[in-house]
Amino acid sequence: MHGFTHRQVEAFRAVMISGSMTEAARMLSVTQPAVSKILRQMENELGFSLFRRDGGLKPTEAAEILFEEVKRAYAGLDHIAWTAAQIRSRASGALRIATLPAFSGGFIQRVVRTLTLRDDTVRLSIQSFNSEEAVDLVASGLCDIGYAMTPVAPSRVLVGEVMTVPSFAILPADHRLADRDVVSVRELPGENFVSMGEGTSSRQRIDALFASHNVERVMRLEARWSFAVIGLVGAGLGWAIVEGFTAQAAPAFGCVAIPLAEPADFTFVCVRPRRSHDTAFAHRFFEVFHVEFERLIERSRRPIREMDPIRTTPPSPEPGVS
């Protein structure tokens, strides 16, 4: 066996993704006979068949196993490409920000919109990561600013002040408590509960809340990301507790978000590289971030039954924000 080529792996991957020699040829900008020939050569090199060609093109079990390895290899290449893009953005002066997935429900979009309405030359690269990834990216210099849930060790990054967001009970719109201004976990014993994924800090915090109030739940569903959780609630599969960022999007999923009577605060921090030299634009970002954060905290004091749309007109000037 002489070993297969990168071109053969590309052809194999294209066929596995598309399920068709013709579509794979289009993806690779070659002819269908060329793809067929490349795969025949690859099978000869490997010493086993990749596809059954009787009555259509069907991958063999060996092909499925091999494809899993190919996907892992390409995931690594994708990460290399992303890293290169981050290095390019650093050279071009873009501000690179690693945000928490919870910010994606409208909050970070409001921050960006305010910034771009005031300066249409700004350059931003915004990606969502979990807390550990955000800290790693900032520590390595691939991101300028990151946000992570507490606790964060200050050994590798500069850690800002702790920021706190209250939590909400997320209920289906037709739930018996949907018209309340505040909801207590004591009012929902024995009801189906959609939980955050096991091992997450949010799950640990919420589990401790129920244990401290001796409230039993029926837990048959869990999801790692908070938007998936409220989607399951919107489907009528139970109720949930999420932080105030995600709660803002509850009406889009057919849910209502009611402030929780018990404290179950979501705490996070801003992290920056230890050798950080903030630019003027970074300072503007922080100023706008905190203005929008205060707005979110104000909105978190009342039930959320309607979406708060992202502005379509320039905001009025705020004190301290230029």
N, C-alpha and C positions, 0 to 999 in steps of 0.2 A: 504493500500500500504506500503510495507516494504522497498522500495528503491532498486534501481538496483545496481549491482556491477561494479567494474572497469573492470572486465573480460567481462561483457556484453557490456559495452561501447566500449571496444577494438574490439569486434566482430562486433558490429554495424558499427563502423567506417571503419573497413576493408571491409565490404560488400558494404558500400556506396562508398568507393574509387574505389573498383575493379569492382563493378556491378555484382559480381558472388560469390555464396557460395563456389564453388570449389577454386577459386583464393583467397578468403578470408581465407579459411582453410590453403592454402599454405603459406600465409603471416604470419599466427599465429602458424604454425607448428602443426596443429591438423587435425582431420578428418572432412570431410564435414558434416557428421551427427552430430558431436559435435557442429559445428557452428550453425546448424539449431536448435539444442536443446537449446543452449544458447540464441538465439534470441527469441525462443518461450517463454522461461522463462522471458526474458526481457519484451516482450509484455504483459505477464500476470501481471507482476509487475506494468507496466505503465497503463494498463487498456485500451489500444488502439492498433490497428494494425500498424506495421511499413512497411510491404511489402504486395503487392498483388501477389499472387502466381498462378494466373490463366493465363496460357500461357507465363510463364516467371516470373522473379523476378523483380518487379517494386516497388520503394519506394512510400509510400503514401505521401500526403501533410504534414501530421504530422511528418513523418520521415525527410522530407526536412527541416522543421522548426527546429527540434531537432538537425539535423546535423550541422546547422549553429552555434548552441551553442557549440557543440562538437568541431568544428574547432577552435572556439575562445579559448576554454579551452586548446586544444593541442598547439595552438600558444603560450600560456602562458608557457606551459611546455617546449616548444622548446627554449623560451627565457631563462628560468631557466637553461636549459642544456648548452646554449651558455655562460651564465654568469659563470657557473662552469668551462667550458673549458677555459675562460679567466683567471680565478683564477689559474687554473692549469698551464697555460702558463706563468703566472707571477712567479710562484714557480720554473718553469724550466728555467727561464732566457730568454724567448722569448721576443722580442720587439713587443709590440702590438700597431698597428697603425690604426686609423680611417680616411679613406680618403674620399674625395668627389667623387661622381659617375663620374664626368668629368675626373678624373685622369685615368679611366679605359680604355681609348682609346689607350693605348700604353705607356703613360708617366710613370706610377708607375711600369709597367713591366720593363721598361728600368732601373729605379732606382734599382729595386730588382736584375735584371740580373747583373748589374755592381757590386753590393755588393757580390753576391754569386760567381761570377767569381774570385773575389779577396780573398774570404774566404768561403770555402765550409762547414764551421761549423756554419754559422749564422742561427738563428732561428727567423722567422718573422710570425706574425699573422696579416694579412691585410684584412680589411672589409670596404665596402663602406656604408656610411651613409649620411643623409642630415646634414646640418650645426648644427641644434639644437641637433640632436642625438649625433653628434661627440663631441660637447661641454659637453653634459651630461655624456658621457662615460669617457671623460678625467677627468672631475670634480669628478666623483665617484671613480676614480682610476682603472677602468676596462680597460682603454687604456693609454698608455704612451705618445703617440703623436697623435694629431688630426689636421685636417685641416677644416676650416669653412669659408664661405663667410662673408665679413664684412657687418654690424658692429657686433663685439662681445664684450660684456661687460666684463671687467677685474675683476669683483667681485669674480668669482668662479675659474678662470683659469689664468695661465700666458699667455699673448697674445704677439706673436712675431710681427715683423715688417710687414707692409702691402706689399703684393706682387701683382703685376699688370700684367694681360695678355690682350693683345688686342683682339678685336672681329673680326670675319670674316662674310662676306656674303656667305652663302651656296647656290649654284645654281646647278640645273641639268646640267649634262655635255654638253648637247646640247643647253643650254640657249644662247640667243643672246649676253650676256655679259661675257660668260664663258672664253673668251680669254683675258680679261682685267687684268691689274696688280693691279688696285684699283677700287673699286666700291663705289658709293655714293647712299644713300637711295633716293636722289632726282632723280636718274635715273630709279627708279622702282615704280613710283606712280601707284596705281590702280591694281597692280599685286597680285595674290594670295600669301598670307603670312602664313607660318606655325609658330605658336606662341608657346612660352613656356607657361606652365600652369599658370592660373590666381592665383595671390597671391604669386608667387615666386619672389624673389628679381631680378632675371634675367628678368622676364616679366616686372616688374616695371621700370627697367633701360631702356629696349628697348622701351617700350611705351613712356617714357619721351623723348627719342631720336626722335621718329617720330613726337611727338607733337611739339618739339622745332623747327623742320624744316617744319612743316605744311604739312607733307606728309600723304596721305590717303592710307590705305591698305585694301585689301579684306581678312578678317580673318574668315575662316570657320573651320579650324583645329587647335588644340593645343595639346600639350603633356607635361607631367610633366618633363620627362627626356630628356636631349639634344640629346642622341643617338636615341631616338624615333623620335625626330624632324628631324634629318638629314635622317633618314630612310624614312620618309614621303616625304621629298624633293627628295630623290633618286627615289621614285615612280612617280615623275613628278607632284606632287600635289601643288607645289608652291616653294617659296624660304624662307630662314630663316636667322637669325643672331644667331651665337653661339660663345662661347669663344674659345680661341686658343687651349685649351686642346682637346676638342671634335673635332675641325676643322681638326686636324691631321688625323682623321679616315674618313674624307669625301670621299676620293676616293674609299674606300671599299664599300660605299653605292651608287656608281655611280654618285657622286657629285664632284664639284670642290669648293675649299674654297678660296675666294678672299679677301685680306685685305680690311677692311671697311675704307672709307675716313674719316668718322666722329668718334670722340672718343666715345666708348661705352665699356669702360674697365671693365673687370672682376677682382674684387679685393678679396683677401682672406688672411688669416693669419694662422700661425701655433699656436696651443694651447697646453699647457702642464699643468700637475697638479701643483697647487700652491706650494706644497712641493716637487718640482721636483729635483731629483739628477741624472742628465744624466750620463749614462754609456759611456764607450769608444765606444761601438758599436753604441749608439745613436748619438754620435758626428760624427762617420763615415757615418751614415745614412744622417744626415743633410748636410754633405759636398757633398756627391754624389747627393743628392736631388738638391742642388743649382747648381751643375755643369750641371745636366740634364735640370734644369729649364732655365739656360742661353742658352743652345742649343735650347730649345723650343722657347724662345724669338727671337733668331736669325732666326729660321725657320719661325716665324710668320711675318717676314718682307716681305715675298714674297708669291705669290699664291701657293696653294697646289693642285697639279693635280695628284700626284703619292704618294703611301704609302711610308713612311719612315720606312723600316723594322727594327724590333728589332735586335740588333747585334747578330751575330752568332759566332763572334770571340772576344777574350778579348780586351777591349778598351785600347788604349795607356794611360800611366799614365798622370794624370792631375796635375797641380800645386796645392798643398794643399790637395791632396787626396791620402791617403796611403792605 
